[in-house]
Amino acid sequence: MLADLAFALMMAVARRVVEGDQFVRAGRWRTWTPKLMLGRDVWGATLGIIGWGAIGQAVGAVPAASA
């Protein structure tokens, strides 16, 4: 459960979810463009995990399960 939350937060940062929400709420969104709020592609990226206890191992298992 905690590992899923940690992975979801990493994805939200990479995909600029909060920034996109603020952009829309501020009324700055006019139309869709392919590169608008695209964020970073995480496929093939290296995931650094500090600590390899139970939570660290669970966080490391989440992207491996989705590959």
N, C-alpha and C positions, 0 to 999 in steps of 0.2 A: 504494500500500500504506500509506504513512504518512498520506496524506490520509484513507483509510478508517478508520484507527485514530483519528485526531483527531476525525472526525465521530462515530464510535461512542462515544467518551468524552463528547462534548457531549450526545449523546442519553441516555447513561446518567445524566448529571448532571440533565438536564431531567426525566427520568422517575423519578428518585430510586431507581435500581436498588440501589446500595450500602446506602442507608438501609433499603430494603425487605428486603434480605438480612439485615441486622443485626436488624431487627424480628422476622423469622421465627426466626432462630437463638436469639434471646433468649427465645423462647417466648411472645411477646406477641400473636401472631396467633391469633385465635379463630375468626373467620368472615369471609367476604367481604362488603364493602360497596362501593357504587359509587364513593365518594370516597376510600377508603383507599389511600394511597400513589399517588394519581393522577398527581401531578407536573404539569408545565407543558406546555401544548399548544404545539408549536413550529411548527405550520402557519401560514404567513404572518409568522413572526417575522423580525426582521432579524438577519443573521449578520455580525458584525464580524470582519474578518480583518486582522491587523496584518502587513504585509509582503506584497508581491505578486510574490514570486519563484516558483520552480517549485512549491514545496510550497504556498504560499498560493493559487496558481491552481488547483492540484489539489484543495485543500480546498473552494474556491469552486465547483468543478465537481460535487462529490458531491451537494449538495442540488438543484442544477439538473437533474441526471440523474434524480433520483427524483421530480421534480415532475410 
